[in-house]
Amino acid sequence: MKEFRHALVLGKFYPPHNGHHHLIETAAARSERTTVTVLAASAETIPLDHRVRWLTETHRATPGVRIIGDLDDHPMDFDSDEIWSLHVELAKAVLARRAIADGDPAHAPVDVVFSSEKYGDELARRLDAQHVLVDLDRVTHAVSGTAVRNDPFANWHHLAPATQRGLGRKVVVVGAESTGTTTLSRQLADHFAAPWIPEYGREHTEHKLRAARAFRPDATVDGLVWTLGDFEDVAREQERRIRAETAPLVVADNDAFAATVWGERYLGFRPNVFQGTDPDLYLLTDHAGVPFEQDGWRDGEHLREWMTGLFERELGRRGVPWLKLTDDRFTTAVTAVEQLMGQDVARGSRSRA
């Protein structure tokens, strides 16, 4: 039997960091049930559902922990009894909603509040609960949400992988055959000392050719038969490899979306397969002025102009940030990535979070 029956950990988690995770784990170690309540203001730039998702992923294996969230747009004034009442009543309503959803409404009240803030005393008093103060002086984890928002990359080591994936920058280079997507993406990754994710489509083609030669030893790339499943496999594996990285910046040669564009080229129609999640920036390499180099795997020199136009059309439809690279491509790309890295990392608007 643990010391407490039902613990509450309440905060903005804007964004979640290792201090928050330490607080949650401490509460869970001493309580039968721990409800983590994320109360976000609608004006904040990291959406509520992202924070809930990151916390849920991080504490999925922590016994007794439940992550819930809701909006709280009431003003902050610790000297106002009226405002205190508004916040506490909202917290009670969120706890009750969670208990009802769990089919156990009698367990909505809490008997302890775990916090790392002085206001935890008053919150616990108003909930008729005990207060346990954890690491008020940030000795265990010298970090705060404000510090992360002000300089996320300097505080990157204070973030769990789920939050890193949500806040990290993803840049994807796409383009027609022999337009330099591999060369440029590798150059960018090297320049920024970032992980580089190669194009899985080429690797999949190599696997497919070996499998074909198991049936017919003289099989060639030109004779391969492509299926909808091929592009579904490529899209999902490319996305998996990109999402596996948790660095502040990841550069990829193609992604799941690009696989669907290539699907249209080989199948003759746009395949309705997994399209992945949006990166922060697409860089499209133009074919104009770039010599076609035959490496034994390519067969689309006559389609390069059409493919460039297809990427332009589909990127426009996707409604994501993208830039077409023509002259001085590397310098232009570096400038675009530098601008991206200088933006507010807490804007949190991407669906991939």
GUVEXKOL-651866 format. One record per residue: x, y, z of N, C-alpha, C in turn; residue in three letters. Coordinates in pm, whole numbers, padded with zeros to 5 digits, always signed. Layout:
BEGIN
XYZXYZXYZala
...
END
This chain:
BEGIN
+00086-00120+00000+00000+00000+00000+00089+00124+00000met
+00060+00215-00091+00139+00337-00099+00086+00442-00003lys
+00164+00546+00014+00136+00649+00114+00009+00726+00085glu
-00018+00755-00043-00134+00835-00082-00223+00757-00177phe
-00351+00795-00175-00449+00727-00260-00453+00787-00400arg
-00470+00920-00407-00487+00985-00538-00411+01118-00537his
-00307+01127-00619-00224+01247-00626-00263+01331-00747ala
-00246+01461-00733-00266+01555-00843-00134+01626-00870leu
-00096+01628-00998+00015+01711-01045-00044+01803-01150val
-00041+01932-01124-00110+02028-01211-00011+02132-01260leu
-00023+02170-01388+00064+02274-01440+00039+02299-01587gly
+00118+02390-01643+00107+02421-01786+00190+02325-01870lys
+00304+02281-01818+00394+02192-01893+00424+02252-02031phe
+00477+02373-02026+00487+02458-02146+00632+02492-02178tyr
+00706+02394-02236+00671+02256-02267+00714+02163-02153pro
+00678+02034-02161+00725+01940-02060+00878+01927-02062pro
+00940+01921-01945+01085+01903-01937+01116+01804-01825his
+01243+01777-01804+01281+01673-01708+01243+01705-01564asn
+01232+01834-01529+01183+01870-01398+01040+01824-01378gly
+00957+01842-01481+00818+01794-01476+00814+01642-01462his
+00897+01574-01540+00896+01428-01537+00940+01376-01400his
+01037+01442-01340+01081+01404-01206+00967+01421-01104his
+00893+01530-01119+00780+01556-01030+00674+01447-01045leu
+00643+01410-01167+00541+01307-01192+00585+01172-01140ile
+00709+01136-01165+00760+01008-01117+00763+01003-00964glu
+00795+01116-00902+00796+01122-00755+00656+01101-00700thr
+00558+01167-00762+00419+01149-00718+00373+01006-00737ala
+00406+00947-00852+00361+00811-00881+00423+00709-00787ala
+00547+00736-00744+00614+00641-00654+00549+00637-00516ala
+00478+00744-00479+00419+00751-00345+00267+00743-00345arg
+00206+00728-00464+00060+00734-00473+00004+00617-00553ser
-00113+00571-00515-00179+00463-00588-00219+00510-00728glu
-00272+00630-00737-00314+00688-00865-00258+00830-00871arg
-00214+00869-00991-00163+01004-01011-00227+01064-01135thr
-00298+01174-01117-00359+01244-01228-00275+01367-01259thr
-00224+01371-01380-00147+01486-01427-00240+01571-01512val
-00264+01693-01467-00359+01781-01536-00285+01895-01604thr
-00293+01899-01735-00231+02005-01814-00336+02112-01840val
-00314+02231-01785-00406+02342-01806-00334+02447-01890leu
-00378+02461-02013-00311+02551-02108-00401+02669-02142ala
-00340+02781-02169-00414+02899-02217-00423+02893-02368ala
-00534+02937-02423-00555+02928-02568-00456+03014-02646ser
-00398+03117-02582-00303+03204-02652-00163+03146-02658ala
-00137+03038-02586-00003+02979-02584+00026+02907-02715glu
+00154+02905-02753+00188+02860-02887+00207+02710-02902thr
+00226+02637-02794+00230+02491-02802+00091+02439-02768ile
+00023+02377-02863-00115+02333-02837-00125+02236-02719pro
-00238+02240-02654-00265+02154-02540-00249+02007-02576leu
-00304+01964-02690-00301+01822-02723-00159+01772-02746asp
-00069+01862-02791+00070+01821-02808+00134+01791-02673his
+00112+01878-02577+00171+01858-02444+00117+01731-02379arg
-00013+01708-02393-00073+01587-02337-00012+01464-02403val
+00005+01470-02535+00060+01356-02607+00205+01327-02567arg
+00286+01432-02554+00426+01413-02516+00437+01354-02376trp
+00356+01406-02283+00359+01352-02147+00309+01208-02143leu
+00205+01180-02219+00151+01044-02223+00255+00945-02275thr
+00324+00983-02381+00427+00895-02437+00540+00873-02337glu
+00581+00979-02269+00694+00970-02177+00661+00886-02055thr
+00535+00893-02008+00497+00823-01884+00404+00705-01910his
+00410+00653-02029+00322+00541-02064+00343+00421-01972arg
+00466+00401-01929+00495+00283-01846+00497+00314-01697ala
+00464+00437-01658+00464+00472-01516+00333+00427-01452thr
+00337+00337-01354+00214+00281-01298+00123+00388-01236pro
-00006+00379-01268-00106+00463-01204-00119+00603-01257gly
-00040+00640-01359-00041+00778-01408-00142+00794-01521val
-00222+00901-01513-00313+00939-01619-00288+01084-01654arg
-00278+01114-01782-00254+01251-01829-00383+01304-01888ile
-00430+01419-01840-00550+01482-01895-00519+01629-01918ile
-00606+01695-01992-00581+01836-02019-00707+01913-02051gly
-00699+02044-02033-00811+02131-02067-00758+02273-02077asp
-00840+02362-02131-00802+02503-02141-00838+02577-02013leu
-00751+02668-01975-00775+02754-01859-00731+02895-01897asp
-00827+02977-01939-00797+03113-01980-00825+03216-01871asp
-00844+03169-01748-00860+03263-01637-00728+03335-01612his
-00733+03460-01569-00608+03534-01540-00536+03474-01420pro
-00409+03507-01408-00328+03460-01295-00313+03573-01194met
-00357+03548-01073-00342+03645-00964-00350+03568-00832asp
-00233+03538-00775-00230+03458-00654-00281+03532-00531phe
-00306+03662-00545-00358+03740-00433-00510+03756-00438asp
-00573+03702-00542-00717+03716-00559-00789+03587-00522ser
-00874+03595-00419-00951+03479-00380-01047+03437-00491asp
-01104+03535-00560-01199+03506-00667-01132+03429-00780glu
-01013+03473-00820-00944+03406-00930-00895+03268-00887ile
-00849+03257-00763-00812+03126-00711-00930+03029-00724trp
-01047+03076-00689-01166+02991-00693-01197+02945-00836ser
-01178+03035-00931-01203+02999-01071-01111+02886-01116leu
-00982+02898-01083-00886+02795-01123-00914+02662-01054his
-00946+02667-00925-00967+02544-00850-01094+02473-00895val
-01198+02548-00921-01322+02486-00967-01303+02421-01104glu
-01223+02486-01188-01193+02425-01317-01115+02296-01298leu
-01016+02297-01208-00938+02177-01181-01028+02064-01130ala
-01122+02096-01042-01214+01994-00992-01300+01937-01105lys
-01345+02025-01194-01429+01979-01305-01353+01886-01398ala
-01225+01917-01422-01144+01832-01508-01120+01697-01441val
-01092+01698-01311-01075+01572-01237-01201+01488-01240leu
-01316+01551-01224-01443+01479-01227-01469+01418-01364ala
-01439+01495-01469-01459+01444-01605-01373+01321-01629arg
-01249+01325-01582-01161+01211-01600-01211+01089-01523arg
-01259+01112-01399-01308+01002-01317-01431+00937-01379ala
-01518+01020-01437-01638+00967-01502-01598+00885-01625ile
-01503+00936-01701-01457+00863-01819-01396+00729-01781ala
-01332+00725-01665-01274+00600-01616-01377+00507-01553asp
-01502+00554-01541-01607+00473-01480-01595+00464-01329gly
-01528+00563-01268-01506+00559-01124-01522+00699-01065asp
-01642+00759-01076-01660+00898-01034-01630+00925-00888pro
-01638+00823-00802-01614+00844-00658-01467+00877-00630ala
-01379+00849-00728-01236+00871-00707-01187+01003-00766his
-01277+01095-00793-01235+01225-00845-01153+01305-00745ala
-01191+01313-00616-01113+01393-00520-00971+01339-00504pro
-00880+01430-00470-00741+01392-00447-00708+01412-00300val
-00613+01336-00250-00572+01355-00111-00432+01415-00099asp
-00365+01439-00214-00233+01502-00209-00206+01575-00340val
-00140+01688-00328-00093+01764-00444+00059+01763-00442val
+00119+01719-00552+00264+01728-00568+00294+01846-00659phe
+00383+01934-00615+00420+02048-00698+00564+02088-00669ser
+00616+02174-00756+00748+02233-00735+00736+02384-00720ser
+00619+02429-00678+00590+02572-00666+00531+02602-00529glu
+00556+02723-00481+00504+02764-00351+00353+02771-00350lys
+00293+02798-00468+00147+02808-00469+00081+02672-00444tyr
+00161+02564-00444+00104+02433-00417+00040+02424-00280gly
+00091+02503-00182+00029+02502-00048-00116+02545-00055asp
-00141+02655-00125-00277+02709-00133-00367+02619-00218glu
-00314+02566-00326-00392+02475-00410-00434+02352-00329leu
-00342+02294-00255-00375+02176-00174-00478+02211-00068ala
-00463+02326-00002-00559+02367+00101-00699+02376+00044arg
-00712+02433-00076-00844+02452-00138-00902+02320-00187arg
-00819+02221-00204-00866+02088-00244-00878+01994-00126leu
-00856+02050-00003-00860+01971+00119-00765+01852+00109asp
-00643+01883+00064-00543+01779+00042-00410+01819+00104ala
-00322+01725+00113-00186+01752+00162-00100+01802+00047gln
+00002+01880+00078+00093+01927-00026+00232+01868-00004his
+00290+01813-00112+00428+01765-00111+00507+01851-00209val
+00602+01925-00155+00684+02013-00237+00808+01938-00285leu
+00832+01942-00415+00941+01865-00476+01037+01958-00549val
+01160+01963-00505+01269+02032-00577+01233+02178-00610asp
+01192+02252-00509+01155+02392-00529+01269+02473-00589leu
+01391+02448-00545+01506+02525-00590+01569+02472-00717asp
+01505+02374-00782+01552+02319-00910+01696+02267-00899arg
+01722+02197-00791+01855+02139-00772+01871+02012-00854val
+01769+01928-00852+01776+01802-00926+01777+01826-01077thr
+01692+01916-01123+01687+01951-01265+01682+02103-01276his
+01793+02161-01316+01804+02307-01324+01746+02356-01455ala
+01614+02355-01463+01548+02393-01587+01409+02443-01554val
+01353+02523-01645+01215+02571-01633+01156+02580-01772ser
+01024+02585-01777+00958+02601-01906+00999+02730-01976gly
+01015+02837-01898+01056+02965-01956+01194+02953-02019thr
+01286+02885-01949+01422+02868-02002+01420+02789-02134ala
+01337+02685-02140+01329+02605-02262+01271+02689-02376val
+01168+02766-02348+01109+02847-02455+01207+02955-02502arg
+01283+03012-02412+01377+03117-02450+01496+03064-02529asn
+01543+02945-02496+01658+02887-02565+01644+02736-02567asp
+01557+02685-02653+01528+02541-02650+01650+02454-02679pro
+01735+02498-02772+01845+02411-02812+01954+02405-02706phe
+01972+02511-02629+02066+02506-02517+02015+02416-02405ala
+01884+02397-02400+01822+02314-02296+01771+02180-02350asn
+01819+02144-02467+01770+02024-02534+01784+01899-02448trp
+01893+01892-02372+01919+01775-02290+01821+01763-02173his
+01743+01867-02148+01642+01862-02042+01506+01813-02093his
+01498+01774-02219+01371+01733-02278+01370+01583-02304leu
+01255+01521-02282+01239+01379-02312+01228+01360-02463ala
+01257+01240-02512+01251+01217-02657+01119+01257-02722pro
+01008+01233-02657+00878+01269-02716+00869+01419-02740ala
+00916+01499-02644+00913+01644-02660+01016+01688-02762thr
+01132+01625-02763+01233+01658-02863+01179+01636-03004gln
+01110+01524-03025+01054+01498-03157+00951+01604-03194arg
+00876+01649-03096+00774+01749-03124+00829+01886-03153gly
+00939+01922-03087+00994+02057-03101+01109+02065-03201leu
+01169+01951-03238+01281+01954-03330+01240+01998-03469gly
+01336+02051-03543+01312+02096-03682+01337+01981-03778arg
+01249+01966-03874+01265+01866-03978+01268+01937-04114lys
+01376+01914-04190+01390+01970-04325+01400+01854-04422val
+01320+01857-04528+01316+01748-04625+01347+01804-04764val
+01443+01739-04833+01480+01778-04969+01414+01683-05066val
+01341+01736-05163+01271+01656-05263+01304+01708-05402val
+01277+01626-05503+01301+01669-05639+01298+01552-05735gly
+01303+01584-05866+01302+01482-05969+01434+01406-05969ala
+01441+01302-06055+01563+01222-06063+01683+01305-06102glu
+01796+01276-06042+01924+01338-06075+01917+01490-06069ser
+01855+01541-05962+01855+01686-05940+01930+01724-05813thr
+01999+01627-05753+02088+01659-05641+02026+01656-05503gly
+01915+01584-05486+01854+01582-05352+01946+01516-05250thr
+02011+01406-05291+02100+01336-05197+02221+01421-05163thr
+02283+01478-05264+02402+01562-05241+02369+01681-05153thr
+02261+01751-05185+02227+01872-05110+02187+01839-04967leu
+02107+01733-04948+02063+01700-04812+02182+01660-04726ser
+02277+01587-04783+02396+01549-04707+02482+01671-04675arg
+02495+01762-04770+02571+01884-04744+02509+01965-04630gln
+02378+01976-04631+02309+02050-04526+02328+01982-04390leu
+02312+01851-04387+02330+01778-04262+02472+01796-04209ala
+02570+01788-04297+02710+01808-04255+02733+01950-04206asp
+02678+02046-04277+02698+02187-04242+02643+02218-04104his
+02527+02163-04072+02462+02192-03944+02489+02083-03839phe
+02578+01987-03872+02608+01877-03780+02479+01810-03734ala
+02389+01784-03829+02258+01726-03801+02250+01584-03855ala
+02165+01501-03797+02143+01367-03853+02090+01376-03996pro
+02137+01287-04080+02091+01280-04219+02017+01150-04242trp
+01896+01159-04299+01814+01042-04328+01814+01020-04478ile
+01880+00916-04527+01885+00892-04672+01748+00850-04726pro
+01738+00852-04857+01615+00813-04924+01596+00662-04915glu
+01490+00618-04851+01466+00475-04839+01418+00415-04971tyr
+01359+00496-05059+01309+00444-05186+01416+00373-05266gly
+01539+00427-05266+01648+00362-05338+01680+00225-05276arg
+01685+00222-05143+01713+00097-05074+01603-00006-05102glu
+01478+00040-05103+01367-00051-05131+01378-00106-05273his
+01419-00022-05368+01436-00067-05506+01543-00175-05515thr
+01652-00158-05442+01758-00259-05442+01706-00391-05387glu
+01628-00384-05278+01568-00507-05223+01475-00572-05325his
+01397-00489-05393+01298-00539-05488+01368-00607-05607lys
+01480-00550-05651+01553-00609-05763+01613-00744-05722leu
+01668-00753-05601+01723-00881-05555+01613-00988-05547arg
+01495-00946-05499+01384-01041-05491+01341-01087-05630ala
+01338-00994-05727+01299-01029-05864+01399-01126-05926ala
+01528-01106-05895+01632-01193-05952+01631-01333-05890arg
+01564-01346-05775+01547-01480-05718+01456-01564-05806ala
+01366-01496-05881+01277-01565-05975+01338-01568-06115phe
+01402-01456-06152+01458-01443-06288+01593-01375-06278arg
+01702-01447-06290+01836-01391-06267+01871-01272-06354pro
+01809-01260-06472+01843-01149-06561+01751-01028-06543asp
+01673-01025-06435+01581-00912-06411+01658-00781-06398ala
+01599-00674-06446+01660-00541-06440+01564-00443-06372thr
+01617-00328-06339+01535-00224-06276+01419-00185-06367val
+01445-00175-06497+01340-00134-06591+01223-00230-06594asp
+01249-00357-06558+01143-00456-06565+01067-00477-06435gly
+01100-00401-06332+01032-00418-06204+00886-00375-06213leu
+00800-00449-06146+00657-00417-06142+00628-00355-06006val
+00577-00232-06008+00552-00159-05884+00407-00174-05842trp
+00386-00183-05713+00251-00199-05658+00221-00087-05559thr
+00095-00073-05528+00055+00025-05428+00124-00003-05295leu
+00138-00132-05263+00202-00169-05137+00346-00126-05129gly
+00416-00123-05243+00555-00076-05242+00564+00065-05187asp
+00477+00152-05235+00484+00293-05195+00433+00315-05053phe
+00341+00229-05009+00299+00233-04870+00416+00194-04780glu
+00489+00090-04819+00605+00046-04740+00713+00153-04735asp
+00742+00213-04850+00846+00317-04855+00806+00436-04769val
+00680+00478-04782+00633+00595-04706+00645+00571-04557ala
+00601+00456-04510+00601+00430-04366+00743+00413-04312arg
+00829+00347-04387+00966+00329-04338+01043+00461-04339glu
+01021+00543-04441+01087+00674-04443+01043+00759-04324gln
+00914+00759-04294+00862+00833-04180+00918+00778-04049glu
+00925+00646-04038+00977+00586-03914+01120+00630-03889arg
+01201+00631-03993+01341+00669-03976+01356+00817-03940arg
+01274+00900-03998+01281+01043-03964+01238+01065-03820ile
+01128+01001-03780+01075+01022-03645+01161+00960-03537arg
+01246+00867-03575+01334+00805-03476+01441+00901-03425ala
+01467+01008-03500+01570+01104-03461+01511+01208-03366glu
+01590+01247-03266+01543+01344-03167+01637+01464-03158thr
+01713+01491-03262+01806+01604-03262+01730+01735-03286ala
+01790+01849-03251+01724+01978-03278+01693+02000-03426pro
+01778+01944-03514+01755+01955-03658+01782+01819-03721leu
+01690+01776-03809+01707+01653-03886+01686+01689-04033val
+01775+01641-04119+01765+01666-04263+01743+01533-04333val
+01641+01527-04419+01606+01401-04485+01603+01418-04636ala
+01648+01314-04704+01637+01304-04849+01507+01230-04878asp
+01402+01306-04908+01267+01254-04931+01197+01215-04801asn
+01065+01199-04809+00984+01158-04694+00862+01083-04743asp
+00768+01057-04653+00649+00980-04690+00567+01050-04798ala
+00552+01181-04785+00480+01257-04887+00546+01241-05024phe
+00680+01251-05029+00751+01235-05156+00725+01098-05217ala
+00711+00997-05132+00683+00862-05183+00552+00858-05259ala
+00454+00937-05216+00326+00938-05288+00340+01007-05423thr
+00426+01108-05431+00451+01174-05560+00521+01078-05655val
+00621+01006-05605+00687+00906-05688+00590+00795-05726trp
+00495+00766-05640+00394+00667-05673+00315+00707-05796gly
+00282+00834-05808+00210+00881-05926+00295+00864-06052glu
+00425+00882-06037+00514+00868-06152+00519+00722-06201arg
+00521+00624-06109+00537+00485-06148+00406+00410-06164tyr
+00301+00452-06096+00173+00382-06105+00077+00446-06204leu
+00103+00574-06235+00015+00645-06327-00101+00712-06258gly
-00108+00702-06125-00212+00770-06048-00156+00800-05910phe
-00216+00898-05843-00167+00936-05711-00215+00833-05609arg
-00124+00756-05550-00167+00651-05456-00220+00709-05326pro
-00328+00651-05280-00386+00693-05152-00322+00610-05042asn
-00198+00648-05007-00124+00576-04903-00081+00677-04796val
-00020+00624-04694+00028+00704-04582+00117+00819-04629phe
+00084+00943-04588+00160+01060-04632+00246+01119-04522gln
+00246+01060-04405+00333+01108-04300+00289+01241-04243gly
+00378+01302-04170+00350+01430-04105+00439+01537-04165thr
+00395+01659-04152+00462+01770-04219+00595+01805-04153asp
+00701+01823-04233+00824+01879-04178+00808+02030-04162pro
+00912+02096-04115+00907+02241-04101+00935+02312-04233asp
+01007+02242-04322+01044+02305-04449+01075+02198-04552leu
+01018+02216-04672+01057+02137-04788+01148+02221-04876tyr
+01255+02160-04926+01343+02223-05025+01331+02143-05154leu
+01287+02208-05261+01266+02142-05390+01382+02176-05483leu
+01455+02074-05527+01566+02095-05619+01515+02101-05762thr
+01546+02210-05831+01502+02229-05970+01587+02141-06062asp
+01527+02097-06171+01599+02017-06270+01676+02103-06369his
+01630+02228-06387+01688+02314-06490+01836+02340-06461ala
+01918+02318-06563+02061+02345-06548+02138+02236-06476gly
+02072+02126-06438+02138+02016-06367+02152+01898-06463val
+02274+01859-06497+02292+01747-06591+02233+01619-06534pro
+02178+01538-06624+02126+01408-06583+02240+01308-06580phe
+02260+01243-06467+02367+01146-06452+02306+01007-06436glu
+02338+00919-06529+02285+00783-06525+02375+00698-06435gln
+02317+00646-06328+02394+00564-06234+02354+00417-06239asp
+02277+00381-06341+02232+00243-06354+02098+00215-06293gly
+02045+00312-06219+01917+00295-06152+01810+00390-06206trp
+01849+00488-06283+01756+00594-06323+01702+00570-06464arg
+01577+00612-06484+01514+00593-06614+01421+00708-06651asp
+01433+00822-06580+01332+00926-06599+01384+01059-06646gly
+01490+01059-06728+01544+01189-06773+01437+01270-06847glu
+01357+01203-06928+01255+01272-07008+01137+01320-06922his
+01133+01277-06797+01021+01314-06709+01059+01417-06604leu
+01183+01465-06607+01227+01552-06498+01147+01682-06490arg
+01120+01744-06603+01043+01868-06600+00902+01844-06546glu
+00842+01733-06589+00707+01698-06541+00710+01670-06391trp
+00813+01599-06344+00823+01566-06203+00843+01692-06118met
+00924+01785-06165+00943+01911-06091+00810+01983-06078thr
+00735+01989-06189+00604+02053-06185+00507+01981-06093gly
+00516+01847-06092+00428+01768-06004+00458+01798-05858leu
+00586+01805-05821+00622+01840-05683+00571+01980-05649phe
+00588+02075-05740+00541+02211-05713+00390+02212-05689glu
+00318+02142-05772+00172+02139-05758+00131+02077-05625arg
+00190+01963-05592+00149+01893-05471+00196+01962-05344glu
+00312+02026-05346+00357+02104-05230+00263+02221-05207leu
+00219+02285-05316+00123+02394-05302-00008+02347-05242gly
-00053+02231-05285-00177+02176-05230-00162+02137-05083arg
-00043+02091-05046-00020+02046-04909-00020+02162-04811arg
+00008+02282-04860+00000+02399-04774+00108+02404-04667gly
+00229+02359-04702+00340+02359-04607+00448+02455-04656val
+00536+02500-04568+00646+02587-04613+00739+02511-04708pro
+00767+02571-04823+00860+02508-04916+00930+02614-05000trp
+01046+02576-05052+01128+02669-05128+01189+02595-05246leu
+01175+02652-05366+01237+02593-05485+01378+02647-05500lys
+01473+02557-05516+01613+02595-05524+01659+02591-05669leu
+01708+02705-05715+01757+02714-05853+01906+02751-05851thr
+01937+02879-05854+02076+02924-05852+02130+02923-05709asp
+02261+02897-05698+02330+02902-05569+02251+02824-05464asp
+02225+02700-05495+02129+02622-05416+02174+02600-05271arg
+02301+02567-05251+02346+02538-05116+02338+02661-05027phe
+02385+02774-05076+02380+02898-04996+02236+02936-04964thr
+02149+02924-05065+02007+02958-05044+01946+02864-04941thr
+01980+02736-04949+01925+02639-04855+01976+02664-04714ala
+02104+02694-04699+02161+02722-04568+02092+02842-04505val
+02072+02946-04583+02004+03065-04531+01863+03032-04484thr
+01791+02952-04562+01654+02915-04526+01651+02834-04397ala
+01746+02742-04380+01749+02660-04259+01790+02745-04138val
+01885+02836-04158+01924+02925-04048+01805+03008-04001glu
+01726+03058-04095+01606+03133-04058+01508+03044-03983gln
+01495+02922-04028+01405+02827-03960+01451+02802-03817leu
+01580+02782-03798+01632+02753-03665+01620+02873-03571met
+01610+02991-03628+01597+03111-03546+01456+03145-03508gly
+01358+03071-03564+01219+03097-03531+01185+03044-03394gln
+01071+03087-03344+01021+03043-03212+00990+02895-03217asp
+01069+02814-03148+01049+02669-03151+00919+02629-03084val
+00859+02718-03006+00739+02682-02932+00610+02711-03007ala
+00621+02734-03137+00496+02765-03209+00404+02645-03216arg
+00463+02522-03226+00389+02397-03207+00274+02373-03299gly
+00279+02417-03425+00162+02404-03511+00166+02283-03603ser
+00273+02203-03598+00286+02095-03693+00205+01973-03649arg
+00150+01905-03749+00069+01787-03717+00155+01670-03671ser
+00286+01671-03701+00369+01558-03663+00391+01548-03514arg
+00364+01656-03438+00390+01650-03295+00310+01540-03230ala
END
